Amino acid sequence: MNAIRTTAGSNKITAPGLIRWSGVAAMLAGILFIVIQMIHPADVLSSVTTDAWAIAHYLTILMSLLALIGMTGIYARQAEKAGWLGLAGYLLFSLEFALLMALTFIEAFILPLLATDAPKIVEGFLGLSSGAGSEVDLGALAAAGPVSAVAYLLGGLLFGIATFRAGILSRGAAGLLAFGAVASLAAAVLPHELGRLAAVPMGLGLAWLGYALWSEKRELA
């Protein structure tokens, strides 16, 4: 691949090098994904104005950005062998993290401002996350939750299968990622707080894939 030379002389940034370092972003995203489940406060009105709420949602925005970078690098490393299945999984999974970032931005910066003056709107928005539903009409936002859930399930499953079939990165990590996507179905039947634990396999799979990408022993052309 062509190298993009920097002004530092012998130092250079290469496409393979950027792909490899995107593995670090995936590792951090996977770790944060798990940590956030552990520290996320209950999705209730009284939580929205707390410091714990702010910290959990700031970290979620960061995690989503890192996941997008990491997923792009993982896909780029195996794009040829992953085929259309890998592309479909990558696009769906990336859509999930893009939607998550947008929804989390609302939860982090807008809901706290509405908690006192418009509590019904805040409770309705929180109901989209917890599955309790909303008593108020939230317009297009009401569709964002189901779309995000489908993108998470299908995206993670397809991308995991494609990565397993490609055989370039760890097949164990790919299988764990696919399992993590399917495990999200448990969130539909478990209490919301316990359903968050279903995200742990996904976080581990993403971090493992990131490590597999970063630790590859290959010459950076």
C-alpha positions, 0 to 999 in steps of 0.5 A: 500500500502507498505510504503517506509521508510526513514532514519528519523525514524518515518517519512515515504513516502507512495505511497498514500502520494505521490499520494496525493501530486501529486495533488499539481503538477496538481494544479500548472500545471493548473494555469501555463497553464492559466498564460502562455496563458496570457503572451505568446508573438506572434509567430513571428520571432521578439519575439524569442529573447525577454525576454518574449519569454524565460520566457513563454517557461521556464514556459511551460517546468516546466508546462509540467513536473508538468502536467506529475507528476500530471496526473500520480497521478490522474490516479494512484488514480483511475486506477482500476475504470477508466479502459481501457478508463482511461488508454488510456486517461492518455497515450494520455494526457501524450504524449501531455505534453511530446511532448510539453516539447520537442517542447518547449525546441527547442523554448526556447533554439534553435530557438533564436540561429537560429533567425539571421542566419536561419530565414526561419527555425525559421519562419517555426517552428513557423508556426507549432504552429500558424497553418500558416505552413512552407515553409521549410522542417522540417522533422519529426518535421512537424508531431509533431504538429498534433500528439500533437493536437490529443493527447491533444484532445482525451487524455483530452476527454477520461481522463475526461470521465473516471474520471467522470465515476470513480466517485472518484474525482470531477465529475465537474472537470472531466467534465471541463477537457473534455470540455477543450479538446473539446474547443481546436477545437476552436483554429482551427477557431479562430485567434491564439492569441484568440485560446489560450483562449480555453486553459483556461477551460483545465487549470481550470479542471486540477487545480481543479482535482489536488485540489480534489486529494490533499484535499481528507480526507482519511487515508494514509496507 
